[in-house]
Amino acid sequence: MVYAGGFARGDGWPRSDANGGRRKTMGSIGLYIFRTTFGAFLVVLFSLTSVIWITQALRDIDLMTGRGQTILVFLGITGLIIPMLILVIAPIALMIAIVHVLGKLSNDSELIVMNAAGMSPWVVFRSFFIMAVMVSAMVTVIGAWLGPFGLKTLHAWANEVRADLVTNIVQPGRFNAFERGLTFHIRERQANGVLLGILVDDRRNPKERSTFLAEQGTILKDERGTFLLLENGSVQRMDLAEREPGKERDPAIVLYDRYALDLSQAPNSSQAGGRNSSRDRYIWELLWPSEDDRKKLPAGQIHSELHDRLLAPLYPIVFVTLTYAYLGAPRTTRQSRAMSLIGAISVVAGLRLMGFVALVLSMNYPLAPYFQYAALAAAMAFGLYAIDRGLIIEPPAFMTNAMTAIGQRFTRRAAVT
């Protein structure tokens, strides 16, 4: 149910300012709201990003425990994914901050007082909107340049770690777990970096197991990644996808003079993106992909990633508008804000979920992202209309009554037990 709140002027928020002195007061109020929102946003953004970063970083703890790297290398490599985390987290953090600020203003009856003083709803919304534009600009910079730069640096640094592991850390005469699914054994390491008596068991591909034997090998690094150049050996490959229970198949054995084993290919790695991923391309590389990228990357992947970067700056603005439309109208202490809060969270979550689905579908259906643009435009228009009219957006009465009855029933059962 959507209806206009009957407060100071009978139709929700007043439409205009009364005089110049009041405008000056409103400027002070706007600055107060902006500072409060900015502080809450930083706290929420830092908290959410830290929690998610820690869960990602723990997956790469073997950089210190198994690969002999220092804690500075560990923090540096895992920290390079933070910009891409902020790209997704920032709009949600901004919404949570605005919910907190509006709840504080409502609990202290400040919204009621500002409404009674003749303040327009756009005055309060202006502070939130400025904050949304700032977050949108930050997201734009991250999506266009900073995020891909971090991923490119991450891949280059990871290649350095791989090369350092093989050339300096892997102990001769021992089986060393290079990374998940990749095991090394060398007989001897010479002073010039040449490795002798090499055995490599590669299970990174779940559909195939490969075992490499070589008399000697060296590490080769270039812009394409890190390679172990094996000489005078053999490779045994066994297809695991077509293997039937009870029917053992002999592996295919191939002799070679020289073989380049790509150490950068790590399907089970938790690192975002990869050398053949569109995630580490700058925005201009997605807008005008090179011939090399057109060959290596699927066209659908470039298209999907491009629209993901273009949609990202729109989410903070739309989320702020919807949150304020649902929770910004002044209410008396007898009017609950719980249902409006649930409605705001549901709409924002639905829009974000639609965005993920649209980007997945855009791999095969190029028009899918444009439905998300239309959904964001419709949500923005609805939010601006609700703010302008001073509407209080709540679900229908029968739904509210049903949820209240369910809550009371659970309360009575809890009291009995």
C-alpha positions as CSV (number, residue, x, y, z in Angstrom):
1,M,0.0,0.0,0.0
2,V,1.3,3.4,-0.9
3,Y,-0.2,6.5,0.7
4,A,0.8,10.1,1.5
5,G,1.8,10.8,5.1
6,G,-0.3,13.4,6.8
7,F,2.1,15.6,8.7
8,A,2.8,19.3,8.8
9,R,1.1,20.1,5.5
10,G,-1.1,17.2,5.0
11,D,0.7,15.7,2.0
12,G,4.0,14.4,3.4
13,W,7.1,16.6,3.1
14,P,6.6,20.3,2.2
15,R,7.4,21.2,-1.4
16,S,9.5,24.4,-0.9
17,D,11.6,26.4,1.6
18,A,9.9,29.2,3.6
19,N,12.7,31.8,3.8
20,G,16.4,32.4,3.4
21,G,17.2,32.0,7.1
22,R,15.6,28.5,7.0
23,R,17.8,27.7,4.0
24,K,20.9,28.5,6.0
25,T,19.7,26.1,8.8
26,M,19.0,23.5,6.2
27,G,22.6,23.8,4.9
28,S,23.9,23.0,8.4
29,I,21.5,20.1,8.6
30,G,22.6,18.8,5.2
31,L,26.3,19.0,6.3
32,Y,25.5,17.1,9.5
33,I,23.6,14.4,7.6
34,F,26.5,14.1,5.1
35,R,29.1,13.8,7.7
36,T,27.1,11.2,9.6
37,T,26.5,9.2,6.4
38,F,30.1,9.4,5.3
39,G,31.4,8.1,8.6
40,A,28.9,5.3,8.7
41,F,29.7,4.3,5.1
42,L,33.5,4.1,5.9
43,V,32.8,1.9,8.9
44,V,30.5,-0.4,7.1
45,L,32.7,-0.6,4.0
46,F,35.8,-1.3,6.0
47,S,34.0,-4.0,8.1
48,L,32.5,-5.8,5.2
49,T,35.6,-5.6,3.0
50,S,37.8,-6.9,5.9
51,V,35.6,-9.9,6.6
52,I,35.3,-10.9,2.9
53,W,39.1,-10.2,2.3
54,I,40.0,-12.4,5.3
55,T,37.9,-15.3,4.0
56,Q,39.7,-15.0,0.6
57,A,43.1,-14.5,2.1
58,L,42.9,-17.6,4.2
59,R,42.6,-19.6,1.0
60,D,46.1,-18.4,0.1
61,I,47.7,-19.0,3.4
62,D,49.9,-21.6,1.8
63,L,51.9,-18.7,0.4
64,M,53.6,-18.6,3.8
65,T,53.2,-22.1,5.0
66,G,54.0,-24.0,1.9
67,R,55.8,-21.6,-0.5
68,G,58.1,-19.9,1.9
69,Q,57.0,-16.4,1.3
70,T,57.0,-13.6,3.9
71,I,53.9,-12.1,5.5
72,L,54.5,-8.9,3.4
73,V,54.3,-10.9,0.2
74,F,51.2,-12.7,1.5
75,L,49.4,-9.4,2.5
76,G,50.5,-7.8,-0.8
77,I,49.2,-10.5,-3.1
78,T,45.9,-11.1,-1.3
79,G,45.4,-7.3,-0.8
80,L,45.4,-6.7,-4.6
81,I,41.9,-8.2,-4.8
82,I,40.5,-5.6,-2.4
83,P,39.6,-3.1,-5.2
84,M,37.4,-5.7,-7.0
85,L,35.8,-6.5,-3.6
86,I,35.0,-2.8,-3.1
87,L,33.4,-2.7,-6.5
88,V,30.6,-5.0,-5.4
89,I,30.5,-4.1,-1.7
90,A,30.5,-0.3,-1.9
91,P,26.8,0.1,-3.0
92,I,25.6,-2.3,-0.4
93,A,27.7,-0.5,2.3
94,L,26.2,2.8,1.3
95,M,22.7,1.5,1.6
96,I,23.4,0.1,5.1
97,A,24.9,3.5,6.1
98,I,21.8,5.4,4.9
99,V,19.5,2.9,6.7
100,H,21.5,3.6,9.8
101,V,21.3,7.4,9.5
102,L,17.6,7.5,8.6
103,G,16.9,5.2,11.5
104,K,18.8,7.5,13.8
105,L,17.0,10.6,12.5
106,S,13.7,8.8,12.9
107,N,14.4,7.5,16.4
108,D,15.4,11.0,17.6
109,S,12.3,12.4,15.9
110,E,14.5,14.7,13.8
111,L,12.6,13.8,10.6
112,I,9.4,14.9,12.2
113,V,10.9,18.2,13.4
114,M,12.4,18.9,10.0
115,N,9.0,18.2,8.4
116,A,7.2,20.4,10.9
117,A,9.7,23.2,10.2
118,G,8.7,23.2,6.5
119,M,11.8,21.5,5.1
120,S,11.5,19.9,1.7
121,P,12.4,16.2,1.4
122,W,14.9,17.1,-1.3
123,V,17.1,18.9,1.3
124,V,17.7,15.7,3.2
125,F,17.9,13.6,0.0
126,R,20.5,16.0,-1.4
127,S,23.1,15.0,1.2
128,F,22.5,11.3,0.5
129,F,22.6,11.9,-3.2
130,I,26.0,13.7,-3.0
131,M,27.3,10.7,-1.1
132,A,26.0,8.4,-3.8
133,V,27.7,10.4,-6.5
134,M,31.0,10.2,-4.6
135,V,30.7,6.5,-4.2
136,S,29.7,6.1,-7.9
137,A,32.8,8.1,-8.9
138,M,34.9,5.8,-6.7
139,V,33.3,2.7,-8.3
140,T,33.9,4.1,-11.8
141,V,37.6,4.6,-11.1
142,I,37.9,1.1,-9.6
143,G,36.1,-0.5,-12.5
144,A,37.8,1.4,-15.2
145,W,41.4,1.3,-14.0
146,L,42.3,0.4,-10.4
147,G,40.6,-3.0,-10.2
148,P,42.2,-4.3,-13.5
149,F,45.5,-2.8,-12.5
150,G,45.4,-4.7,-9.2
151,L,44.6,-8.0,-11.0
152,K,47.4,-7.4,-13.5
153,T,49.9,-6.8,-10.7
154,L,48.5,-9.8,-8.9
155,H,49.2,-12.1,-11.8
156,A,52.7,-10.7,-12.3
157,W,53.5,-11.1,-8.7
158,A,52.1,-14.6,-8.6
159,N,54.3,-15.6,-11.5
160,E,57.3,-14.2,-9.5
161,V,56.3,-16.4,-6.5
162,R,56.0,-19.5,-8.7
163,A,59.4,-18.9,-10.3
164,D,61.0,-18.2,-6.9
165,L,59.4,-21.4,-5.5
166,V,60.7,-23.7,-8.1
167,T,64.2,-22.1,-8.4
168,N,65.0,-21.5,-4.8
169,I,62.5,-23.1,-2.4
170,V,61.7,-26.6,-3.7
171,Q,64.1,-28.9,-1.8
172,P,66.0,-31.6,-3.8
173,G,65.1,-35.2,-2.9
174,R,61.7,-34.2,-1.5
175,F,58.1,-34.2,-2.9
176,N,57.0,-30.6,-2.8
177,A,53.4,-29.5,-3.1
178,F,53.8,-26.6,-5.5
179,E,50.1,-25.7,-5.2
180,R,46.9,-27.6,-5.1
181,G,47.1,-30.4,-7.7
182,L,50.7,-29.8,-8.6
183,T,53.6,-31.8,-7.0
184,F,57.3,-31.4,-7.7
185,H,60.4,-33.6,-7.2
186,I,63.9,-32.8,-8.3
187,R,67.1,-34.7,-7.8
188,E,69.5,-31.8,-7.8
189,R,69.7,-28.0,-8.3
190,Q,72.8,-26.6,-10.0
191,A,74.3,-23.2,-9.2
192,N,73.2,-21.7,-12.6
193,G,69.5,-22.6,-11.8
194,V,69.3,-25.7,-13.9
195,L,67.2,-28.4,-12.3
196,L,68.2,-32.1,-12.7
197,G,66.0,-35.2,-12.4
198,I,62.6,-33.6,-12.6
199,L,59.3,-35.3,-11.8
200,V,56.0,-33.3,-12.0
201,D,52.6,-34.7,-11.1
202,D,49.9,-32.4,-12.5
203,R,46.3,-32.9,-11.3
204,R,45.1,-29.4,-11.7
205,N,42.7,-30.4,-14.5
206,P,40.0,-32.6,-12.9
207,K,39.5,-34.4,-16.3
208,E,43.1,-35.3,-16.8
209,R,46.2,-36.4,-14.9
210,S,49.7,-35.8,-16.3
211,T,53.0,-37.0,-15.0
212,F,56.2,-35.4,-16.5
213,L,59.7,-36.8,-16.3
214,A,62.7,-34.9,-17.5
215,E,66.5,-35.1,-17.3
216,Q,66.7,-31.3,-16.7
217,G,64.7,-28.1,-16.8
218,T,64.9,-24.4,-16.4
219,I,62.5,-21.6,-15.5
220,L,61.4,-19.3,-18.2
221,K,59.4,-16.1,-17.5
222,D,57.8,-13.7,-20.1
223,E,54.7,-11.6,-20.5
224,R,52.6,-14.7,-21.1
225,G,53.4,-16.2,-17.7
226,T,55.8,-18.6,-16.0
227,F,57.0,-21.8,-17.7
228,L,59.1,-24.8,-16.7
229,L,61.1,-25.7,-19.8
230,L,61.7,-29.5,-19.6
231,E,64.3,-31.3,-21.7
232,N,64.7,-34.9,-22.7
233,G,61.8,-36.6,-21.0
234,S,58.3,-38.1,-21.3
235,V,54.8,-37.2,-20.3
236,Q,52.2,-39.8,-19.2
237,R,48.6,-38.6,-19.6
238,M,45.5,-40.4,-18.3
239,D,42.0,-39.3,-19.2
240,L,39.9,-39.3,-16.0
241,A,36.7,-38.1,-17.5
242,E,36.1,-41.3,-19.5
243,R,37.5,-43.7,-16.9
244,E,34.9,-46.3,-16.0
245,P,34.9,-48.1,-12.6
246,G,36.6,-51.5,-12.8
247,K,38.1,-50.8,-16.2
248,E,41.7,-49.5,-15.9
249,R,43.1,-47.8,-19.0
250,D,46.8,-47.5,-19.9
251,P,48.1,-43.9,-19.9
252,A,49.2,-42.4,-23.1
253,I,53.0,-41.9,-23.1
254,V,54.7,-39.3,-25.3
255,L,58.4,-38.7,-25.5
256,Y,59.7,-35.2,-26.1
257,D,63.0,-33.3,-26.5
258,R,61.7,-30.0,-25.1
259,Y,58.4,-29.3,-23.4
260,A,57.1,-26.0,-21.8
261,L,54.9,-26.7,-18.8
262,D,52.8,-23.7,-18.0
263,L,53.0,-23.0,-14.2
264,S,50.5,-20.1,-14.5
265,Q,47.5,-22.3,-15.3
266,A,45.9,-22.9,-12.0
267,P,42.2,-23.8,-12.3
268,N,41.8,-24.3,-8.6
269,S,43.5,-21.1,-7.6
270,S,41.4,-18.6,-5.6
271,Q,43.0,-15.7,-7.4
272,A,40.5,-13.6,-9.3
273,G,40.5,-13.8,-13.0
274,G,43.4,-15.1,-14.9
275,R,45.7,-14.4,-17.9
276,N,42.8,-15.3,-20.2
277,S,40.1,-13.5,-18.3
278,S,38.4,-10.2,-19.1
279,R,38.5,-9.2,-15.4
280,D,42.0,-7.8,-15.7
281,R,41.2,-5.7,-18.8
282,Y,40.9,-1.9,-18.5
283,I,37.6,-0.4,-19.5
284,W,39.2,0.9,-22.8
285,E,40.5,-2.5,-23.6
286,L,36.9,-3.8,-23.3
287,L,35.5,-1.0,-25.4
288,W,38.1,-1.5,-28.1
289,P,39.5,-5.0,-27.7
290,S,42.7,-5.8,-29.5
291,E,43.0,-8.6,-32.0
292,D,44.9,-10.7,-29.5
293,D,42.1,-10.3,-27.0
294,R,39.5,-11.2,-29.6
295,K,41.3,-14.4,-30.3
296,K,41.9,-15.4,-26.6
297,L,38.7,-14.2,-25.0
298,P,35.2,-15.2,-26.0
299,A,33.2,-12.3,-27.4
300,G,30.4,-13.0,-24.9
301,Q,32.9,-12.6,-22.0
302,I,34.1,-9.2,-23.2
303,H,30.5,-8.1,-23.7
304,S,29.4,-9.2,-20.3
305,E,32.4,-7.7,-18.5
306,L,32.0,-4.4,-20.3
307,H,28.4,-4.0,-19.2
308,D,29.3,-5.1,-15.6
309,R,31.7,-2.2,-15.5
310,L,29.2,0.2,-17.0
311,L,26.4,-0.8,-14.6
312,A,28.5,-0.7,-11.4
313,P,28.4,3.2,-11.0
314,L,24.6,3.2,-11.4
315,Y,23.9,0.9,-8.4
316,P,24.9,3.4,-5.7
317,I,22.7,6.1,-7.0
318,V,19.7,3.8,-7.6
319,F,20.1,2.1,-4.2
320,V,20.3,5.4,-2.4
321,T,17.2,6.7,-4.1
322,L,15.1,3.6,-3.3
323,T,16.3,3.5,0.3
324,Y,15.3,7.1,0.9
325,A,12.0,6.6,-0.9
326,Y,11.1,3.7,1.4
327,L,12.6,5.1,4.7
328,G,12.9,8.9,4.3
329,A,9.3,9.9,4.8
330,P,8.7,11.2,8.4
331,R,6.6,8.9,10.6
332,T,5.2,9.1,14.0
333,T,6.4,6.8,16.8
334,R,3.2,4.7,16.2
335,Q,4.1,4.0,12.6
336,S,6.5,1.1,12.3
337,R,9.4,1.3,9.8
338,A,10.1,-2.4,9.9
339,M,7.9,-3.3,6.8
340,S,9.4,-0.4,4.8
341,L,12.9,-1.5,5.7
342,I,12.1,-5.1,4.6
343,G,10.6,-3.7,1.3
344,A,13.7,-1.6,0.7
345,I,16.1,-4.5,1.3
346,S,14.0,-6.8,-0.9
347,V,13.9,-4.4,-3.8
348,V,17.6,-3.6,-3.7
349,A,18.5,-7.3,-3.4
350,G,16.2,-8.1,-6.3
351,L,17.8,-5.5,-8.5
352,R,21.3,-6.7,-7.7
353,L,20.3,-10.3,-8.3
354,M,18.8,-9.3,-11.6
355,G,22.1,-7.7,-12.5
356,F,24.0,-10.9,-11.8
357,V,21.5,-12.9,-13.9
358,A,21.6,-10.4,-16.7
359,L,25.4,-10.6,-16.9
360,V,25.4,-14.3,-16.9
361,L,22.8,-14.4,-19.7
362,S,24.7,-11.8,-21.7
363,M,27.3,-14.4,-22.5
364,N,24.8,-16.0,-24.9
365,Y,22.2,-13.3,-25.2
366,P,23.7,-9.8,-26.0
367,L,20.5,-7.9,-25.2
368,A,20.2,-9.2,-21.6
369,P,22.1,-6.3,-20.0
370,Y,19.8,-3.8,-21.5
371,F,16.9,-5.2,-19.5
372,Q,19.0,-4.4,-16.4
373,Y,19.4,-0.8,-17.6
374,A,15.7,-0.5,-18.0
375,A,15.0,-2.0,-14.6
376,L,17.4,0.5,-12.9
377,A,15.8,3.4,-14.8
378,A,12.3,2.3,-13.7
379,A,13.4,1.9,-10.1
380,M,15.1,5.3,-10.2
381,A,11.9,7.0,-11.6
382,F,9.7,5.3,-9.0
383,G,12.0,6.4,-6.2
384,L,12.1,10.0,-7.3
385,Y,8.3,10.1,-7.7
386,A,7.8,8.7,-4.2
387,I,10.2,11.3,-2.8
388,D,8.6,14.2,-4.6
389,R,5.1,13.1,-3.5
390,G,6.2,12.4,0.1
391,L,4.7,8.9,-0.1
392,I,5.0,6.3,2.7
393,I,5.6,3.0,0.9
394,E,4.3,0.0,2.8
395,P,2.9,-3.4,1.8
396,P,-0.8,-4.0,1.7
397,A,-2.7,-4.2,5.0
398,F,-3.5,-7.9,4.7
399,M,0.1,-8.8,4.3
400,T,1.1,-6.6,7.3
401,N,-1.6,-8.2,9.4
402,A,-0.6,-11.7,8.4
403,M,3.0,-11.1,9.3
404,T,2.0,-9.6,12.6
405,A,-0.1,-12.6,13.4
406,I,2.7,-15.0,12.5
407,G,5.1,-13.0,14.7
408,Q,2.7,-13.1,17.7
409,R,2.1,-16.8,17.3
410,F,5.9,-17.5,17.4
411,T,6.1,-15.2,20.4
412,R,3.4,-17.1,22.3
413,R,5.0,-20.5,21.5
414,A,8.4,-19.2,22.6
415,A,6.9,-18.0,25.9
416,V,5.2,-21.4,26.5
417,T,8.4,-23.4,25.9
